[in-house]
């Protein structure tokens, strides 16, 4: 992947930035698509391959656990090979994983493909935003890094839409889920081709001692000799600061201030996913089924407003974060998630119907996104320059593992809760005095640890 010829015209600089944004955004959209498409693919996989509840959970949750572990390896790979090559490797791994899944005829091959895909996702989650932040001019980084998260939510909605369209146009469960997964093979191929027209990260080039080449690329991005030299000096200062810090400095803090920063960063990473928002995306059809929608195509159709609400929350949050501050947005998003989950429980308990369930699930996803970006911003704001990259990597790892763990146990919780509710209702005529309290308690337990628990587990 050789860099294209040097150019210092403003038009060429803008074109290079736009190309970088487009292809990195495609990576983000691909990751989002993978999450959204599983809502439609998983039920068809279960029907076609006769998966057990545990196997369904393994397919849904394993990707994020693997991605979390590989997020650390991604940083080392990007440092050794460069951002472009590492991003290309991530895309190849993702495409191979999707190909293995598409060709699977039984669970173990399917699971292997999902694990391989998880490696690609873990690499992409770290490398794409890292590459984007290092290539674009400093004054545009904040907006473009937020754009990465916005496009990820676009990908989730895209996955819902594609899942529905495939469900209603393709015959046979096996053909449906294979089509849904196979579509994800094309974008990584396009991204790999597009990398030939992108520049390597000047920061990485300086990190490995190729300073002249870094300066040349900076001039292609910032066609002003003085400004390019200033940015190069700033990059050198950052590299010198990071070289003197290790993961031990972040994970084993020696001062109270660093300890507080660690607790805040990892605490927010855990809190963001422990609400189970990603499990809600994976298992939206199951939630719709519990609300009374039995047809899978209809379940996927009504999943679209949930994806749209999630994207809307992100679009509302991004411009308000700087105006209103981090803490107010975190408090608003967190408290309203509690409120919407409470009313979601009541909608099941009091049989308010499908419409209310849809409104409360969509509202939960909206308010989740109101506060979700904060967990990605805070590590960069509470740590000094030399520790930010390692703190961000640790936060991504913890975040993905928590998300995957919840997805791994979601269906088991709902099945156990369903059995408990069935048992309580089966003794209704035998114990009428206790039923009023017992049945309500059982339903509350069911929807907190079950469908509501997926949103708050």
C-alpha positions as CSV (number, residue, x, y, z in Angstrom):
1,X,0.0,0.0,0.0
2,X,2.3,2.7,-1.2
3,X,1.4,6.3,-0.6
4,X,0.4,8.3,-3.7
5,X,2.4,11.2,-5.0
6,X,3.0,14.3,-2.8
7,X,0.7,17.2,-3.4
8,X,0.3,20.5,-1.5
9,X,-2.8,22.0,-3.1
10,X,-5.8,22.7,-0.8
11,X,-8.1,20.7,-3.1
12,X,-5.8,17.6,-2.9
13,X,-5.6,18.0,0.9
14,X,-9.4,18.1,1.2
15,X,-9.8,15.1,-1.1
16,X,-7.4,13.1,1.0
17,X,-9.2,14.0,4.2
18,X,-12.6,13.1,2.6
19,X,-11.3,9.7,1.4
20,X,-10.0,8.9,4.8
21,X,-13.3,9.8,6.4
22,X,-15.3,7.8,3.9
23,X,-13.3,4.6,4.3
24,X,-12.9,4.8,8.0
25,X,-16.7,5.5,8.3
26,X,-17.3,2.4,6.1
27,X,-15.4,0.4,8.7
28,X,-17.6,1.9,11.4
29,X,-20.8,1.2,9.4
30,X,-19.6,-2.4,8.8
31,X,-19.3,-3.0,12.6
32,X,-22.7,-1.5,13.2
33,X,-24.2,-3.7,10.4
34,X,-22.8,-6.8,12.0
35,X,-24.6,-5.9,15.3
36,X,-27.9,-5.0,13.6
37,X,-28.1,-7.9,11.1
38,X,-27.8,-10.5,13.9
39,X,-31.3,-9.6,15.0
40,X,-32.6,-11.1,11.8
41,X,-29.9,-13.7,11.2
42,X,-29.9,-15.4,14.6
43,X,-33.6,-16.6,14.5
44,X,-33.0,-18.0,11.0
45,X,-29.8,-19.7,12.1
46,X,-31.7,-21.3,15.0
47,X,-34.4,-22.6,12.7
48,X,-32.0,-23.8,10.1
49,X,-29.3,-25.4,12.3
50,X,-31.5,-26.2,15.3
51,X,-29.4,-24.3,17.7
52,X,-29.9,-24.6,21.4
53,X,-30.4,-21.6,23.7
54,X,-26.8,-21.8,24.8
55,X,-25.5,-22.0,21.2
56,X,-27.6,-18.9,20.3
57,X,-26.1,-17.0,23.2
58,X,-22.6,-18.2,22.2
59,X,-23.1,-16.9,18.6
60,X,-24.4,-13.5,19.8
61,X,-22.1,-12.9,22.8
62,X,-18.8,-14.5,21.7
63,X,-18.0,-11.7,19.1
64,X,-17.8,-9.0,21.7
65,X,-15.8,-11.0,24.2
66,X,-13.3,-11.9,21.5
67,X,-13.3,-8.3,20.3
68,X,-12.6,-7.0,23.7
69,X,-9.6,-9.3,24.1
70,X,-8.3,-8.4,20.6
71,X,-8.7,-4.7,21.2
72,X,-5.4,-4.8,23.1
73,X,-3.6,-6.8,20.4
74,X,-4.9,-4.4,17.8
75,X,-2.9,-1.6,19.3
76,X,0.3,-3.6,19.2
77,X,-0.4,-4.6,15.6
78,X,-1.0,-1.0,14.5
79,X,2.2,0.1,16.2
80,X,4.3,-2.6,14.5
81,X,2.8,-2.6,11.0
82,X,1.3,0.8,10.6
83,X,-2.3,2.0,10.7
84,X,-3.1,1.3,7.0
85,X,-1.8,-2.2,7.0
86,X,-3.4,-3.0,10.4
87,X,-6.8,-1.7,9.1
88,X,-6.4,-3.8,6.0
89,X,-5.7,-6.8,8.1
90,X,-8.8,-6.1,10.2
91,X,-11.0,-6.0,7.1
92,X,-9.5,-9.2,5.7
93,X,-10.1,-11.0,9.0
94,X,-13.7,-9.7,9.2
95,X,-14.3,-10.9,5.6
96,X,-12.8,-14.3,6.2
97,X,-15.0,-14.7,9.4
98,X,-18.1,-13.7,7.5
99,X,-17.2,-16.2,4.8
100,X,-16.7,-19.1,7.2
101,X,-20.0,-18.3,8.9
102,X,-21.8,-18.2,5.5
103,X,-20.5,-21.6,4.6
104,X,-21.2,-23.2,8.0
105,X,-23.4,-26.3,8.0
106,X,-23.3,-26.8,11.8
107,X,-22.8,-24.9,15.0
108,X,-19.0,-25.4,15.5
109,X,-18.1,-24.0,12.1
110,X,-20.5,-21.2,12.6
111,X,-19.0,-20.4,16.0
112,X,-15.5,-20.5,14.5
113,X,-16.5,-17.9,11.9
114,X,-18.1,-15.8,14.6
115,X,-14.8,-15.8,16.6
116,X,-12.8,-14.9,13.6
117,X,-15.2,-12.1,12.9
118,X,-14.8,-10.9,16.5
119,X,-11.0,-10.6,15.9
120,X,-11.7,-8.3,13.0
121,X,-14.3,-6.3,14.9
122,X,-11.8,-5.9,17.8
123,X,-9.1,-4.6,15.5
124,X,-11.5,-2.3,13.7
125,X,-12.9,-0.8,16.8
126,X,-9.4,0.4,17.9
127,X,-7.6,1.0,14.6
128,X,-10.2,2.9,12.5
129,X,-10.8,5.7,15.0
130,X,-7.1,5.8,15.9
131,X,-6.2,6.1,12.2
132,X,-8.9,8.7,11.7
133,X,-7.8,10.8,14.6
134,X,-4.1,10.8,13.5
135,X,-4.7,11.6,9.9
136,X,-7.2,14.5,10.0
137,X,-6.2,18.0,11.1
138,X,-6.4,18.7,14.9
139,X,-9.2,21.2,14.6
140,X,-11.4,18.6,12.9
141,X,-10.7,15.6,15.1
142,X,-13.5,16.0,17.7
143,X,-16.2,16.1,15.1
144,X,-14.8,13.3,13.0
145,X,-14.3,11.0,16.0
146,X,-17.9,11.6,17.0
147,X,-18.9,10.9,13.4
148,X,-17.4,7.4,13.7
149,X,-19.9,6.6,16.4
150,X,-22.8,8.2,14.5
151,X,-22.0,6.1,11.4
152,X,-21.8,3.0,13.6
153,X,-25.5,3.6,14.6
154,X,-26.3,4.1,10.9
155,X,-24.9,0.7,10.3
156,X,-27.1,-0.8,13.0
157,X,-30.2,0.6,11.4
158,X,-28.9,-0.6,8.0
159,X,-28.6,-4.1,9.5
160,X,-32.3,-4.0,10.7
161,X,-33.5,-2.8,7.3
162,X,-31.5,-5.4,5.3
163,X,-32.6,-8.1,7.7
164,X,-36.2,-7.2,7.1
165,X,-35.8,-7.0,3.3
166,X,-34.1,-10.4,3.1
167,X,-36.7,-11.9,5.4
168,X,-39.6,-11.0,3.1
169,X,-37.8,-11.6,-0.2
170,X,-35.7,-14.8,0.3
171,X,-37.2,-18.2,0.8
172,X,-35.9,-20.6,3.4
173,X,-34.2,-19.9,6.8
174,X,-30.8,-21.2,5.6
175,X,-30.8,-19.0,2.5
176,X,-32.0,-16.0,4.5
177,X,-29.3,-15.9,7.2
178,X,-26.5,-16.8,4.8
179,X,-27.6,-13.9,2.5
180,X,-27.6,-11.5,5.5
181,X,-24.1,-12.5,6.6
182,X,-22.7,-12.7,3.0
183,X,-23.6,-9.1,2.3
184,X,-21.0,-8.1,5.0
185,X,-18.2,-9.6,2.9
186,X,-18.3,-6.9,0.2
187,X,-17.5,-3.7,2.3
188,X,-14.2,-5.0,3.7
189,X,-13.1,-5.8,0.2
190,X,-14.0,-2.2,-0.9
191,X,-12.1,-0.7,2.1
192,X,-9.0,-2.8,1.4
193,X,-9.0,-1.4,-2.2
194,X,-9.6,2.1,-1.0
195,X,-6.6,2.0,1.3
196,X,-4.3,2.2,-1.7
197,X,-5.5,5.8,-2.1
198,X,-5.0,6.8,1.5
199,X,-1.9,8.1,3.3
200,X,-0.2,6.4,6.2
201,X,-0.5,8.0,9.6
202,X,2.2,10.7,10.0
203,X,2.2,10.0,13.7
204,X,3.1,6.4,13.2
205,X,5.8,7.3,10.6
206,X,7.4,9.6,13.2
207,X,7.1,6.9,15.8
208,X,9.2,4.5,13.7
209,X,11.7,7.2,12.8
210,X,10.5,8.1,9.2
211,X,10.2,11.8,9.9
212,X,10.8,13.1,6.4
213,X,8.1,10.9,5.0
214,X,5.8,12.1,7.9
215,X,6.4,15.7,7.0
216,X,5.7,15.0,3.4
217,X,2.3,13.5,4.2
218,X,1.5,16.3,6.7
219,X,2.0,18.7,3.8
220,X,-0.6,16.7,1.8
221,X,-3.0,17.1,4.6
222,X,-2.2,20.6,5.7
223,X,-0.9,22.5,2.6
224,X,0.9,25.1,4.8
225,X,4.6,24.6,5.5
226,X,4.5,26.5,8.8
227,X,1.4,24.9,10.2
228,X,2.6,21.4,9.1
229,X,5.8,21.9,10.9
230,X,3.9,23.0,14.1
231,X,1.7,19.9,13.9
232,X,4.8,17.7,13.5
233,X,6.4,19.3,16.6
234,X,3.2,18.6,18.5
235,X,3.1,15.0,17.4
236,X,6.7,14.6,18.5
237,X,5.9,15.9,22.0
238,X,3.0,13.4,22.3
239,X,5.1,10.5,21.2
240,X,7.8,11.4,23.7
241,X,5.2,11.5,26.5
242,X,3.6,8.2,25.5
243,X,7.0,6.4,25.3
244,X,7.6,7.1,29.0
245,X,4.3,5.5,30.0
246,X,3.1,1.8,30.1
247,X,-0.1,0.0,30.7
248,X,1.0,-0.6,34.3
249,X,1.0,3.2,34.8
250,X,-2.7,3.2,33.8
251,X,-4.0,0.0,35.4
252,X,-1.9,0.1,38.6
253,X,-2.2,3.8,39.5
254,X,0.3,5.2,42.0
255,X,-1.6,8.3,42.9
256,X,-5.1,9.1,44.1
257,X,-5.7,11.2,41.0
258,X,-4.7,8.4,38.6
259,X,-6.8,6.0,40.7
260,X,-9.9,8.2,40.3
261,X,-9.2,8.5,36.6
262,X,-9.1,4.7,36.3
263,X,-12.3,4.2,38.3
264,X,-14.1,6.8,36.2
265,X,-12.9,5.5,32.8
266,X,-13.5,1.8,33.5
267,X,-16.7,2.6,35.5
268,X,-18.3,4.4,32.6
269,X,-17.2,1.7,30.2
270,X,-18.9,-0.9,32.3
271,X,-22.0,1.3,33.0
272,X,-22.5,1.9,29.3
273,X,-22.9,-1.8,28.5
274,X,-24.2,-3.2,31.7
275,X,-27.6,-1.7,30.8
276,X,-27.7,-4.4,28.1
277,X,-28.4,-2.1,25.2
278,X,-26.5,-4.2,22.7
279,X,-28.3,-7.3,23.9
280,X,-31.5,-5.4,23.1
281,X,-30.3,-5.0,19.5
282,X,-29.3,-8.6,19.1
283,X,-32.6,-9.9,20.7
284,X,-35.1,-7.3,19.5
285,X,-37.2,-10.1,17.8
286,X,-37.4,-12.0,21.1
287,X,-38.6,-8.8,22.9
288,X,-41.2,-8.2,20.1
289,X,-42.3,-11.9,20.4
290,X,-42.9,-11.4,24.2
291,X,-44.9,-8.3,23.3
292,X,-47.2,-10.4,21.1
293,X,-45.7,-10.2,17.6
294,X,-45.2,-13.8,16.5
295,X,-44.2,-13.3,12.9
296,X,-40.4,-12.8,12.4
297,X,-40.8,-10.4,9.5
298,X,-43.1,-8.2,11.6
299,X,-40.7,-8.4,14.5
300,X,-37.9,-7.1,12.2
301,X,-40.1,-4.5,10.7
302,X,-40.9,-3.1,14.2
303,X,-37.2,-3.3,15.1
304,X,-36.5,-0.4,12.7
305,X,-38.0,2.3,14.9
306,X,-35.8,1.0,17.7
307,X,-32.7,1.4,15.5
308,X,-33.9,4.8,14.3
309,X,-34.4,6.0,17.9
310,X,-30.9,4.9,18.8
311,X,-29.5,6.9,15.9
312,X,-31.6,9.9,16.8
313,X,-30.3,9.8,20.4
314,X,-26.7,10.0,19.0
315,X,-27.6,12.9,16.7
316,X,-29.1,14.8,19.6
317,X,-26.3,14.0,22.0
318,X,-23.2,14.9,19.9
319,X,-24.0,18.7,19.5
320,X,-25.1,19.0,23.1
321,X,-22.1,17.4,24.8
322,X,-20.0,20.6,24.5
323,X,-22.9,23.0,25.2
324,X,-24.4,21.3,28.2
325,X,-21.4,19.4,29.6
326,X,-20.6,15.8,30.2
327,X,-22.2,15.4,33.7
328,X,-25.7,16.8,32.8
329,X,-26.0,14.6,29.7
330,X,-24.8,11.6,31.7
331,X,-27.4,12.2,34.4
332,X,-30.2,12.8,31.9
333,X,-29.4,9.7,29.9
334,X,-28.8,7.4,32.9
335,X,-31.9,8.5,34.8
336,X,-34.2,8.4,31.8
337,X,-33.0,4.9,31.0
338,X,-34.2,3.9,34.5
339,X,-37.5,5.6,33.9
340,X,-38.1,3.9,30.5
341,X,-37.1,0.5,31.8
342,X,-39.5,0.9,34.7
343,X,-42.4,1.7,32.4
344,X,-41.3,-1.1,30.1
345,X,-41.8,-3.5,33.0
346,X,-45.2,-1.9,33.7
347,X,-46.3,-2.3,30.1
348,X,-45.8,-6.1,30.4
349,X,-47.1,-6.3,33.9
350,X,-50.3,-4.4,33.2
351,X,-50.7,-5.7,29.6
352,X,-50.6,-2.2,28.0
353,X,-50.0,-3.8,24.6
354,X,-47.4,-4.0,21.9
355,X,-47.4,-0.2,21.1
356,X,-46.4,0.8,24.6
357,X,-43.6,-1.9,24.6
358,X,-42.3,-0.5,21.3
359,X,-42.4,3.1,22.6
360,X,-40.5,2.2,25.8
361,X,-37.9,0.1,24.1
362,X,-37.2,2.8,21.5
363,X,-37.1,5.4,24.3
364,X,-34.6,3.4,26.2
365,X,-32.3,3.2,23.2
366,X,-32.7,6.9,22.6
367,X,-31.7,7.9,26.1
368,X,-28.9,5.3,26.1
369,X,-27.3,7.2,23.2
370,X,-27.8,10.5,24.9
371,X,-25.2,9.5,27.4
372,X,-23.3,6.7,25.6
373,X,-20.6,8.9,23.8
374,X,-19.4,10.1,27.2
375,X,-17.8,6.8,28.0
376,X,-15.5,7.2,24.9
377,X,-14.7,10.8,25.6
378,X,-13.8,10.7,29.3
379,X,-10.6,8.6,29.0
380,X,-9.2,11.2,26.7
381,X,-10.1,14.0,29.1
382,X,-9.1,12.7,32.5
383,X,-5.7,11.3,31.5
384,X,-2.6,13.2,30.4
385,X,-1.4,12.9,26.8
386,X,1.0,10.1,27.4
387,X,-1.6,7.8,29.0
388,X,-4.7,8.5,26.9
389,X,-4.1,5.8,24.2
390,X,-3.6,3.0,26.7
391,X,-6.5,4.2,28.9
392,X,-8.8,4.2,25.8
393,X,-7.7,0.7,24.9
394,X,-8.4,-0.6,28.4
395,X,-11.8,1.0,28.3
396,X,-12.7,-0.6,25.0
397,X,-11.6,-4.0,26.2
398,X,-13.7,-3.8,29.4
399,X,-16.7,-2.4,27.5
400,X,-16.7,-5.1,24.9
401,X,-16.3,-8.0,27.4
402,X,-19.2,-6.6,29.5
403,X,-21.4,-6.4,26.4
404,X,-20.5,-9.9,25.3
405,X,-21.1,-11.4,28.8
406,X,-24.6,-10.0,29.0
407,X,-25.4,-11.3,25.5
408,X,-24.1,-14.7,26.6
409,X,-26.7,-15.0,29.4
410,X,-29.7,-13.1,28.1
411,X,-31.8,-15.9,26.6
412,X,-31.1,-18.2,29.5
413,X,-32.4,-15.6,31.9
414,X,-35.6,-15.2,29.9
415,X,-36.2,-18.9,29.5
416,X,-35.8,-19.5,33.3
417,X,-38.1,-16.6,34.0
418,X,-40.7,-17.9,31.5
419,X,-40.7,-21.2,33.3
420,X,-41.1,-19.5,36.7
421,X,-44.1,-17.4,35.4
422,X,-45.6,-20.5,33.8
423,X,-45.4,-22.3,37.1
424,X,-47.0,-19.4,39.0
425,X,-49.8,-19.2,36.5
426,X,-50.4,-23.0,36.6
427,X,-51.3,-22.8,40.3
428,X,-53.6,-19.8,39.8
429,X,-56.8,-21.8,40.4
430,X,-55.3,-23.7,43.3
431,X,-54.0,-20.8,45.3
432,X,-56.3,-17.8,44.5
433,X,-55.6,-16.0,47.7
434,X,-51.9,-15.6,46.9
435,X,-52.2,-15.1,43.2
436,X,-52.8,-11.4,43.2
437,X,-49.4,-10.8,44.8
438,X,-47.6,-13.9,43.5
439,X,-48.4,-13.4,39.8
440,X,-47.5,-9.8,39.8
441,X,-44.3,-10.5,41.6
442,X,-43.5,-13.2,39.1
443,X,-44.1,-10.9,36.2
444,X,-42.1,-8.2,37.6
445,X,-39.2,-10.6,38.2
446,X,-39.7,-12.0,34.7
447,X,-39.5,-8.6,32.9
448,X,-36.7,-7.3,35.1
449,X,-34.5,-10.3,34.7
450,X,-35.9,-11.2,31.3
451,X,-36.9,-8.8,28.6
452,X,-36.3,-5.8,30.8
453,X,-33.2,-7.4,32.2
454,X,-31.8,-7.5,28.7
455,X,-31.9,-3.8,28.8
456,X,-30.6,-3.5,32.3
457,X,-28.8,-6.8,33.1
